[in-house]
C-alpha cells in the first residue's frame, strides 16, 4: 500500500472497495497531526520517538524527573511540531533529528519547530520563557497647523 510522503497516511487504491474507510482514516490522521496534544513521560534517559508519536501529534509535552540533560531524537519527516519541556529536576532537553544538530529546551520552554524531512530541525519561535525587551517606535508628522 502506498502512503503520503510526509504523514504516511494510506492512499486509496483504484480498485479498492469501501474507499470511504481509507479516506476517513486519512482525514482522522490529518486531524490528529494538526491538532492532537500528547504528554510523554520520560524515564530519565535519552529517547527516540516513533513515527506514530511524531506524525500523529501536533503538540508534545515531555514530563518526568531528570537527573541530567537528555536527548530526544525525532524521526526525520517534514512537519511542524510544538514541543514543551515540562520536566522537573532543572535539566534541559536536546531535541534533534537522527543526523542533525540538537535544539536545547530549558525547563518551561515551549517552541514551534519545523522538520524539513532531512537533517534540519528549525525553531520557528523563540522559547516561550524568553523575555523579549520591548522597544519604542518614534513618529513624526509633517502636517502644518495654521
N, C-alpha and C positions, 0 to 999 in steps of 0.2 A: 504494500500500500504506500502511495506517495503522500508526502506531508508538505505543509507550508514551510518555507525556508527558515523562518525565524522562530515562530512559536511552536512548530512541529505539530500543527493541527492536521487531522486527516483530510485528504481531498476526497471529493465524491468521484467514484468510478463511473464511467459512462454507462456500463451495463448493470449497475447496482440497483437492486430493488430497495424500496424504503429509503430513498435518498434523504428524506427529512430527518432520519435518525442521525446520519453523519452531519448534516447541515446544523441540526440543533446542538450536537456535541461540539462542533466547531464554534458556534456562537457562544455557548457556555464557556468554552476555553478562552475565547477572546474577552468576554466579560470579566472572567477571573484575572486574566493577565493585566487588564487595565484597572481593576478595582479591588481585588481581593487583598485584605491585610492578613498577615500571619505573624505569630510570635514563635521564635526558635530559641529554645532553652539550650544554652551551651553547657558542655560538661568540662569546662576549664581546660580545653585542648584546642588545637587548630582544627578547622572544619572545612570540608569541601561540600558545597551544596550540590544537590542533584538537579538534573534538568527540570524536574517537576517543581522543585522549590523555587528555582529561578524564574521559570517561564510561567508558572501557574499563579504567581502572586505579583502584585504591584508594590506592596509595602512589606518590608521585612524588619521586624524589631527583634534584636538579639538581647536575650536576658541571661541571667546566671551570674555566679560569683567567680571572678577571675583572680588568679594569683600572679599573673604575668600578662604581658601583651600577647594577643592571639591573632592568627591569620585566618581569614575566611576567603576561600577560593571559590569564585563563582564561575559557572560554565560560560564559555565564550559564545554568546548568542546576541544578536543585535536587539537591544531592548532598553527602555527606560525602567529604572527601579529606584524606589525610595528606601533608604537604609537608615536605621537608627541603632545607636549603641546605647542600650538601656541596661547594660550590665552593672554590677556592683563590684567593688574592690579597687576602683580607681585606675584601671588599666585600659589601654587603647585596643581597638580592633583595627587590623590592617586588612583591607578588602582589596582583592586583586583577581584578575583572570589568570589562567594557568601560566602563561608566558609573559605576563605584564608586570608593571611596577605597582606596588600597593598604594592605596589612598588610606591615610590614617584618620580614624574616627575616635576622638576622645569620648569619654563618658558624657552622655547627653547630646552628642552630635546627631543631627538629622540632616541628611543630604539626598538630593536627587542626583542619580548617576545615569550615564549613558554608556552602554557597552556597544562597541561598533561591530561585534561579531568576530573580531580578530584579537589583536594584542592590546587594545586600548580600552581602558575604563576611565571615563572622564567625569569630573564633578560638574554638574550643570549649575548647582547652587553652592554657596559657601555654607559652612556648618551653621546650624541654627543657633548655637551657643555663642557665636562670634558677635561682638558688639560693633556695629558699623557706626563710625563717627559721622554725625550729621554735618552738613556744610551749608553755608549761606550762599544765596544767589542774589547778586546785585542787579538792579534795573535802573534804567534812565529813560526819560521821556523827553522828546524834543517838542512837545506841544507848547505853544506860546499862549500865555494868558494876557489879555489886553489890560 
